Amino acid sequence: MKLPLVIRTLVCVGAFIAVNASCALAETTDACSSSFPTMLLQAAVEGGERSADTTSGIWLMTWTNKEKEIRHAVLQLQMNGETVSGTAKLEGGPIKGRFPLTGDVQGNRISFSVKVYGRQVSFTGSVDGHKMSGTTKEGSPWLADHQ
């Protein structure tokens, strides 16, 4: 059974508090220098499935197109289970406007495509908190920051 990220985090925070309390009682620094509490919190975040609240929303995206030109877009994403949909507002280049976006998120992996005048532009990568990054279908880098 998968526990929601919030519950896993609370369990790990509880473990962190328990370890620190044990260290205080033991009055020894050697027993407390372990990175165990940090590893617990990191596992809770990395091991969890993405929640709609962390992927949904507005993202500012930058990528390099196949002509090696830097482009910008504002992504408006909405999660429904593992499916992502929304729009990409392209800015600062010869193609401007809002275009439909579809894709999916599995764990921290994301893949999506934007349909621009009948052509699909594809992106794959990973979500890490308030940041996403990856490569285009052509292998060029992209990154996005959650707003």
MDTraj code that builds the backbone (N, CA, C; nanometers):
import mdtraj as md
import numpy as np

residues = "MET LYS LEU PRO LEU VAL ILE ARG THR LEU VAL CYS VAL GLY ALA PHE ILE ALA VAL ASN ALA SER CYS ALA LEU ALA GLU THR THR ASP ALA CYS SER SER SER PHE PRO THR MET LEU LEU GLN ALA ALA VAL GLU GLY GLY GLU ARG SER ALA ASP THR THR SER GLY ILE TRP LEU MET THR TRP THR ASN LYS GLU LYS GLU ILE ARG HIS ALA VAL LEU GLN LEU GLN MET ASN GLY GLU THR VAL SER GLY THR ALA LYS LEU GLU GLY GLY PRO ILE LYS GLY ARG PHE PRO LEU THR GLY ASP VAL GLN GLY ASN ARG ILE SER PHE SER VAL LYS VAL TYR GLY ARG GLN VAL SER PHE THR GLY SER VAL ASP GLY HIS LYS MET SER GLY THR THR LYS GLU GLY SER PRO TRP LEU ALA ASP HIS GLN".split()
xyz = np.array([
    [0.0835, -0.1167, 0.0000],
    [0.0000, 0.0000, 0.0000],
    [0.0887, 0.1240, 0.0000],
    [0.0586, 0.2183, -0.0914],
    [0.1353, 0.3414, -0.0972],
    [0.0724, 0.4438, -0.0059],
    [0.1561, 0.5044, 0.0775],
    [0.1077, 0.6092, 0.1660],
    [0.1259, 0.7432, 0.0985],
    [0.0349, 0.8348, 0.1172],
    [0.0530, 0.9680, 0.0605],
    [0.1830, 1.0309, 0.1103],
    [0.2395, 1.1178, 0.0301],
    [0.3662, 1.1814, 0.0619],
    [0.3624, 1.2519, 0.1965],
    [0.2538, 1.3163, 0.2303],
    [0.2437, 1.3880, 0.3570],
    [0.2573, 1.2916, 0.4747],
    [0.1909, 1.1772, 0.4677],
    [0.1977, 1.0792, 0.5765],
    [0.3390, 1.0241, 0.5886],
    [0.4006, 0.9899, 0.4749],
    [0.5383, 0.9379, 0.4794],
    [0.6317, 1.0414, 0.5393],
    [0.6132, 1.1671, 0.5015],
    [0.6991, 1.2726, 0.5544],
    [0.6808, 1.2869, 0.7047],
    [0.5555, 1.2828, 0.7510],
    [0.5304, 1.2930, 0.8949],
    [0.5935, 1.1768, 0.9705],
    [0.5853, 1.0566, 0.9148],
    [0.6478, 0.9401, 0.9780],
    [0.7985, 0.9608, 0.9869],
    [0.8579, 1.0106, 0.8796],
    [1.0026, 1.0319, 0.8794],
    [1.0429, 1.1445, 0.9735],
    [0.9623, 1.2499, 0.9810],
    [0.9914, 1.3570, 1.0763],
    [0.9848, 1.3024, 1.2182],
    [0.8857, 1.2169, 1.2452],
    [0.8757, 1.1533, 1.3762],
    [0.9998, 1.0713, 1.4070],
    [1.0488, 0.9987, 1.3090],
    [1.1707, 0.9200, 1.3275],
    [1.2896, 1.0123, 1.3523],
    [1.2945, 1.1236, 1.2812],
    [1.4015, 1.2219, 1.3000],
    [1.4012, 1.2742, 1.4434],
    [1.2840, 1.3090, 1.4939],
    [1.2711, 1.3590, 1.6311],
    [1.3125, 1.2510, 1.7309],
    [1.2699, 1.1272, 1.7058],
    [1.3044, 1.0172, 1.7967],
    [1.4552, 0.9943, 1.8006],
    [1.5211, 0.9995, 1.6846],
    [1.6661, 0.9802, 1.6799],
    [1.7355, 1.0935, 1.7543],
    [1.6907, 1.2168, 1.7327],
    [1.7529, 1.3299, 1.8025],
    [1.7305, 1.3207, 1.9528],
    [1.6122, 1.2767, 1.9959],
    [1.5856, 1.2609, 2.1394],
    [1.6764, 1.1532, 2.1975],
    [1.6944, 1.0435, 2.1235],
    [1.7835, 0.9366, 2.1697],
    [1.9257, 0.9865, 2.1825],
    [1.9682, 1.0700, 2.0877],
    [2.1031, 1.1254, 2.0926],
    [2.1198, 1.2163, 2.2130],
    [2.0191, 1.2963, 2.2423],
    [2.0258, 1.3868, 2.3573],
    [2.0357, 1.3066, 2.4863],
    [1.9608, 1.1958, 2.4954],
    [1.9656, 1.1125, 2.6146],
    [2.0998, 1.0406, 2.6269],
    [2.1530, 0.9980, 2.5129],
    [2.2798, 0.9248, 2.5142],
    [2.3979, 1.0173, 2.5412],
    [2.3817, 1.1473, 2.5176],
    [2.4857, 1.2463, 2.5358],
    [2.6159, 1.2055, 2.4673],
    [2.6023, 1.1566, 2.3471],
    [2.7208, 1.1212, 2.2702],
    [2.7082, 1.1752, 2.1291],
    [2.8138, 1.2322, 2.0788],
    [2.8082, 1.2883, 1.9449],
    [2.8329, 1.1813, 1.8391],
    [2.9089, 1.0767, 1.8730],
    [2.9362, 0.9726, 1.7745],
    [2.8082, 0.9037, 1.7301],
    [2.7200, 0.8747, 1.8225],
    [2.5963, 0.8047, 1.7874],
    [2.5029, 0.8941, 1.7077],
    [2.5214, 1.0246, 1.7159],
    [2.4309, 1.1187, 1.6505],
    [2.4876, 1.1753, 1.5221],
    [2.6088, 1.1439, 1.4862],
    [2.6677, 1.2024, 1.3664],
    [2.6199, 1.1318, 1.2398],
    [2.5431, 1.0269, 1.2566],
    [2.4908, 0.9527, 1.1426],
    [2.4007, 1.0405, 1.0577],
    [2.3957, 1.0127, 0.9292],
    [2.3063, 1.0865, 0.8398],
    [2.1715, 1.0159, 0.8296],
    [2.1424, 0.9252, 0.9221],
    [2.0174, 0.8482, 0.9192],
    [1.8932, 0.9358, 0.9086],
    [1.8771, 1.0398, 0.9936],
    [1.7572, 1.1223, 0.9823],
    [1.7451, 1.1894, 0.8457],
    [1.8568, 1.2387, 0.7930],
    [1.8549, 1.3023, 0.6615],
    [1.8159, 1.2021, 0.5541],
    [1.8702, 1.0801, 0.5632],
    [1.8351, 0.9776, 0.4653],
    [1.6867, 0.9441, 0.4716],
    [1.6293, 0.9400, 0.5924],
    [1.4864, 0.9117, 0.6047],
    [1.4027, 1.0174, 0.5350],
    [1.4356, 1.1442, 0.5588],
    [1.3590, 1.2515, 0.4963],
    [1.3767, 1.2500, 0.3451],
    [1.4976, 1.2259, 0.2986],
    [1.5238, 1.2205, 0.1558],
    [1.4473, 1.1053, 0.0921],
    [1.4440, 0.9892, 0.1567],
    [1.3704, 0.8741, 0.1036],
    [1.2212, 0.9033, 0.0961],
    [1.1699, 0.9761, 0.1926],
    [1.0272, 1.0094, 0.1919],
    [0.9929, 1.0961, 0.0725],
    [1.0825, 1.1881, 0.0396],
    [1.0555, 1.2773, -0.0730],
    [1.0813, 1.2064, -0.2054],
    [1.1960, 1.1399, -0.2194],
    [1.2313, 1.0771, -0.3456],
    [1.1479, 0.9536, -0.3745],
    [1.1105, 0.8802, -0.2726],
    [1.0380, 0.7558, -0.2941],
    [0.8908, 0.7755, -0.3214],
    [0.8415, 0.8954, -0.3039],
    [0.6982, 0.9194, -0.3166],
    [0.6553, 0.9469, -0.4581],
    [0.5294, 0.9204, -0.4822],
    [0.4728, 0.9564, -0.6102],
    [0.4492, 1.1058, -0.6116],
    [0.4454, 1.1635, -0.7298],
    [0.4209, 1.3059, -0.7437],
    [0.2760, 1.3335, -0.7076],
    [0.2507, 1.4407, -0.6416],
    [0.1128, 1.4768, -0.6156],
    [0.0720, 1.5838, -0.7140],
    [-0.0561, 1.5914, -0.7435],
    [-0.1070, 1.6885, -0.8382],
    [-0.0693, 1.8298, -0.7957],
    [-0.0622, 1.8542, -0.6653],
    [-0.0322, 1.9878, -0.6165],
    [0.1089, 2.0316, -0.6516],
    [0.2024, 1.9396, -0.6709],
    [0.3391, 1.9794, -0.7003],
    [0.3657, 1.9930, -0.8491],
    [0.2907, 1.9253, -0.9342],
    [0.3123, 1.9355, -1.0780],
    [0.2139, 2.0329, -1.1421],
    [0.0918, 2.0394, -1.0910],
    [-0.0064, 2.1332, -1.1448],
    [0.0386, 2.2759, -1.1172],
    [0.0008, 2.3645, -1.2055],
    [0.0296, 2.5056, -1.1843],
    [0.1037, 2.5672, -1.3003],
    [0.1645, 2.6817, -1.2716],
    [0.2362, 2.7593, -1.3729],
    [0.3856, 2.7301, -1.3629],
    [0.4474, 2.7011, -1.4777],
    [0.5908, 2.6739, -1.4862],
    [0.6507, 2.7658, -1.5922],
    [0.7650, 2.8265, -1.5619],
    [0.8391, 2.9048, -1.6600],
    [0.9462, 2.8145, -1.7192],
    [0.9396, 2.7959, -1.8511],
    [1.0255, 2.6982, -1.9186],
    [1.1201, 2.7675, -2.0165],
    [1.2432, 2.7153, -2.0232],
    [1.3432, 2.7588, -2.1198],
    [1.3992, 2.6342, -2.1864],
    [1.4176, 2.6394, -2.3165],
    [1.4778, 2.5261, -2.3873],
    [1.5566, 2.5771, -2.5063],
    [1.6360, 2.4889, -2.5621],
    [1.7131, 2.5190, -2.6817],
    [1.6494, 2.4422, -2.7963],
    [1.6115, 2.5126, -2.9031],
    [1.5478, 2.4444, -3.0163],
    [1.6533, 2.3800, -3.1064],
    [1.6075, 2.3148, -3.2125],
    [1.7018, 2.2418, -3.2977],
    [1.7975, 2.3342, -3.3734],
    [1.7633, 2.4632, -3.3819],
    [1.8526, 2.5611, -3.4436],
    [1.9502, 2.6204, -3.3415],
    [1.9507, 2.5645, -3.2181],
    [2.0378, 2.6079, -3.1081],
    [2.0014, 2.7475, -3.0570],
    [1.8736, 2.7864, -3.0727],
    [1.8250, 2.9140, -3.0222],
    [1.7503, 2.8897, -2.8917],
    [1.7689, 2.9794, -2.7948],
    [1.7008, 2.9667, -2.6665],
    [1.5592, 3.0208, -2.6801],
    [1.4627, 2.9424, -2.6321],
    [1.3218, 2.9798, -2.6388],
    [1.2610, 2.9730, -2.4995],
    [1.1489, 3.0425, -2.4826],
    [1.0803, 3.0500, -2.3544],
    [0.9322, 3.0194, -2.3719],
    [0.8736, 2.9617, -2.2665],
    [0.7297, 2.9356, -2.2661],
    [0.6796, 2.9407, -2.1223],
    [0.5525, 2.9706, -2.1102],
    [0.4843, 2.9613, -1.9815],
    [0.3920, 2.8404, -1.9929],
    [0.4173, 2.7388, -1.9095],
    [0.3349, 2.6180, -1.9108],
    [0.2289, 2.6301, -1.8025],
    [0.1072, 2.5986, -1.8378],
    [0.0006, 2.5900, -1.7380],
    [-0.0408, 2.4430, -1.7370],
    [-0.0050, 2.3721, -1.6281],
    [-0.0245, 2.2275, -1.6204],
    [-0.1350, 2.1915, -1.5222],
    [-0.2093, 2.0875, -1.5586],
    [-0.3125, 2.0339, -1.4715],
    [-0.2964, 1.8821, -1.4679],
    [-0.2849, 1.8260, -1.3464],
    [-0.2712, 1.6813, -1.3302],
    [-0.4067, 1.6172, -1.3085],
    [-0.4246, 1.4986, -1.3659],
    [-0.5404, 1.4143, -1.3421],
    [-0.4867, 1.2722, -1.3352],
    [-0.4585, 1.2241, -1.2138],
    [-0.3908, 1.0948, -1.1994],
    [-0.2482, 1.1093, -1.2487],
    [-0.2100, 1.0256, -1.3447],
    [-0.0764, 1.0347, -1.4038],
    [-0.0765, 1.1136, -1.5339],
    [-0.1914, 1.1659, -1.5734],
    [-0.2036, 1.2397, -1.6982],
    [-0.1880, 1.3891, -1.6726],
    [-0.1104, 1.4526, -1.7578],
    [-0.0929, 1.5969, -1.7492],
    [-0.1470, 1.6601, -1.8770],
    [-0.2147, 1.7717, -1.8614],
    [-0.2651, 1.8458, -1.9758],
    [-0.2499, 1.9939, -1.9466],
    [-0.2710, 2.0751, -2.0466],
    [-0.2621, 2.2187, -2.0252],
    [-0.2273, 2.2914, -2.1521],
    [-0.1610, 2.4053, -2.1341],
    [-0.1218, 2.4868, -2.2484],
    [0.0229, 2.5329, -2.2318],
    [0.0824, 2.5610, -2.3448],
    [0.2151, 2.6215, -2.3488],
    [0.2013, 2.7530, -2.4230],
    [0.2333, 2.8621, -2.3547],
    [0.2307, 2.9933, -2.4183],
    [0.3730, 3.0232, -2.4623],
    [0.3961, 3.0171, -2.5935],
    [0.5297, 3.0394, -2.6488],
    [0.5558, 3.1883, -2.6613],
    [0.6765, 3.2268, -2.6248],
    [0.7150, 3.3678, -2.6250],
    [0.8556, 3.3839, -2.6803],
    [0.8869, 3.5036, -2.7270],
    [1.0234, 3.5392, -2.7629],
    [1.0813, 3.4700, -2.8834],
    [1.0012, 3.4282, -2.9771],
    [1.0513, 3.3650, -3.0983],
    [0.9561, 3.3897, -3.2129],
    [0.9817, 3.3263, -3.3250],
    [0.8955, 3.3477, -3.4407],
    [0.7548, 3.2889, -3.4233],
    [0.7426, 3.1878, -3.3388],
    [0.6111, 3.1268, -3.3126],
    [0.5647, 3.1743, -3.1760],
    [0.4489, 3.2402, -3.1745],
    [0.3942, 3.2916, -3.0496],
    [0.2495, 3.2491, -3.0385],
    [0.2051, 3.2322, -2.9144],
    [0.0658, 3.1966, -2.8909],
    [0.0537, 3.0848, -2.7905],
    [-0.0721, 3.0418, -2.7661],
    [-0.1014, 2.9311, -2.6741],
    [-0.1291, 2.8049, -2.7547],
    [-0.0660, 2.6950, -2.7093],
    [-0.0792, 2.5686, -2.7798],
    [-0.1087, 2.4572, -2.6794],
    [-0.1879, 2.3557, -2.7198],
    [-0.2244, 2.2473, -2.6273],
    [-0.1052, 2.1593, -2.5918],
    [-0.1059, 2.1141, -2.4665],
    [0.0009, 2.0306, -2.4124],
    [-0.0632, 1.9063, -2.3510],
    [-0.0069, 1.7884, -2.3779],
    [-0.0526, 1.6632, -2.3168],
    [0.0697, 1.5802, -2.2793],
    [0.0530, 1.4947, -2.1775],
    [0.1635, 1.4085, -2.1381],
    [0.1290, 1.3262, -2.0172],
    [0.2334, 1.2734, -1.9515],
    [0.2109, 1.1956, -1.8299],
    [0.3290, 1.2092, -1.7346],
    [0.2987, 1.1805, -1.6086],
    [0.3987, 1.1821, -1.5024],
    [0.3934, 1.0470, -1.4340],
    [0.5079, 0.9797, -1.4245],
    [0.5178, 0.8518, -1.3548],
    [0.6334, 0.8638, -1.2569],
    [0.5974, 0.8669, -1.1277],
    [0.6998, 0.8923, -1.0269],
    [0.7503, 1.0332, -1.0443],
    [0.8819, 1.0491, -1.0608],
    [0.9351, 1.1827, -1.0854],
    [0.9675, 1.2059, -1.2327],
    [0.9315, 1.1114, -1.3188],
    [0.9557, 1.1236, -1.4631],
    [0.8365, 1.1910, -1.5297],
    [0.8635, 1.2850, -1.6196],
    [0.7586, 1.3534, -1.6929],
    [0.7895, 1.3476, -1.8416],
    [0.6868, 1.3306, -1.9199],
    [0.6990, 1.3427, -2.0653],
    [0.5750, 1.4153, -2.1143],
    [0.5949, 1.5078, -2.2061],
    [0.4822, 1.5819, -2.2607],
    [0.5167, 1.6309, -2.4000],
    [0.4127, 1.6637, -2.4744],
    [0.4328, 1.7207, -2.6065],
    [0.3378, 1.8383, -2.6236],
    [0.3807, 1.9299, -2.7065],
    [0.3040, 2.0497, -2.7375],
    [0.2745, 2.0453, -2.8865],
    [0.1479, 2.0624, -2.9198],
    [0.1085, 2.0602, -3.0603],
    [0.1101, 2.2032, -3.1140],
    [0.2109, 2.2315, -3.1977],
    [0.2306, 2.3648, -3.2536],
    [0.2039, 2.3585, -3.4038],
    [0.0926, 2.4174, -3.4441],
    [0.0524, 2.4195, -3.5856],
    [0.0613, 2.2807, -3.6502],
    [0.0056, 2.1808, -3.5829],
    [-0.0001, 2.0450, -3.6358],
    [0.1245, 1.9618, -3.6122],
    [0.2290, 2.0184, -3.5587],
    [0.3537, 1.9462, -3.5329],
    [0.3685, 1.9227, -3.3833],
    [0.4045, 1.8003, -3.3431],
    [0.4256, 1.7656, -3.2030],
    [0.5703, 1.7941, -3.1642],
    [0.5895, 1.8741, -3.0597],
    [0.7218, 1.8997, -3.0039],
    [0.7259, 1.8272, -2.8702],
    [0.8191, 1.7303, -2.8549],
    [0.8199, 1.6415, -2.7386],
    [0.9337, 1.6736, -2.6415],
    [0.9014, 1.6580, -2.5110],
    [0.9951, 1.6832, -2.4029],
    [0.9878, 1.5664, -2.3034],
    [1.1025, 1.5227, -2.2524],
    [1.1062, 1.4233, -2.1449],
    [1.2029, 1.4733, -2.0390],
    [1.1793, 1.4303, -1.9150],
    [1.2692, 1.4726, -1.8091],
    [1.2210, 1.4276, -1.6730],
    [1.2617, 1.5014, -1.5712],
    [1.2248, 1.4663, -1.4347],
    [1.1790, 1.5909, -1.3592],
    [1.0955, 1.5646, -1.2581],
    [1.0442, 1.6692, -1.1705],
    [1.1163, 1.6543, -1.0367],
    [1.1722, 1.7634, -0.9872],
    [1.2416, 1.7620, -0.8593],
    [1.1952, 1.8838, -0.7797],
    [1.0900, 1.8649, -0.7021],
    [1.0347, 1.9754, -0.6247],
    [0.9741, 2.0811, -0.7136],
    [1.0325, 2.2000, -0.7105],
    [0.9817, 2.3112, -0.7901],
    [1.0608, 2.3311, -0.9183],
    [1.1337, 2.2267, -0.9605],
    [1.2120, 2.2341, -1.0835],
    [1.1879, 2.1096, -1.1682],
    [1.1916, 2.1294, -1.2991],
    [1.1878, 2.0192, -1.3948],
    [1.3018, 2.0428, -1.4934],
    [1.3547, 1.9340, -1.5478],
    [1.4575, 1.9465, -1.6504],
    [1.4619, 1.8180, -1.7308],
    [1.5197, 1.8276, -1.8490],
    [1.5309, 1.7106, -1.9348],
    [1.5819, 1.7480, -2.0718],
    [1.5388, 1.6704, -2.1713],
    [1.5799, 1.6948, -2.3088],
    [1.4590, 1.6904, -2.4022],
    [1.4740, 1.7581, -2.5139],
    [1.3722, 1.7534, -2.6179],
    [1.3913, 1.6241, -2.6973],
    [1.3000, 1.5957, -2.7867],
    [1.3119, 1.4769, -2.8712],
    [1.4427, 1.4806, -2.9509],
    [1.4862, 1.6010, -2.9862],
    [1.6109, 1.6175, -3.0629],
    [1.7346, 1.6117, -2.9742],
    [1.7169, 1.6032, -2.8412],
    [1.8296, 1.5928, -2.7502],
    [1.8768, 1.7241, -2.6908],
    [1.8048, 1.8320, -2.7161],
    [1.8429, 1.9626, -2.6604],
    [1.7908, 1.9755, -2.5166],
    [1.8618, 2.0487, -2.4318],
    [1.8215, 2.0618, -2.2914],
    [1.7030, 2.1571, -2.2734],
    [1.6247, 2.1299, -2.1672],
    [1.5190, 2.2207, -2.1244],
    [1.5126, 2.2203, -1.9729],
    [1.4588, 2.3286, -1.9164],
    [1.4357, 2.3347, -1.7732],
    [1.3161, 2.4250, -1.7471],
    [1.2522, 2.4019, -1.6320],
    [1.1349, 2.4797, -1.5938],
    [1.1315, 2.4987, -1.4424],
    [1.0830, 2.6142, -1.4009],
    [1.0679, 2.6466, -1.2588],
    [0.9219, 2.6688, -1.2283],
    [0.8740, 2.6055, -1.1196],
    [0.7353, 2.6210, -1.0762],
    [0.7177, 2.7584, -1.0140],
    [0.6094, 2.8239, -1.0465],
    [0.5818, 2.9596, -0.9946],
    [0.4784, 2.9563, -0.8865],
])
top = md.Topology()
chain = top.add_chain()
for i, resn in enumerate(residues, 1):
    res = top.add_residue(resn, chain, resSeq=i)
    for name in ("N", "CA", "C"):
        top.add_atom(name, md.element.get_by_symbol(name[0]), res)
traj = md.Trajectory(xyz[None], top)
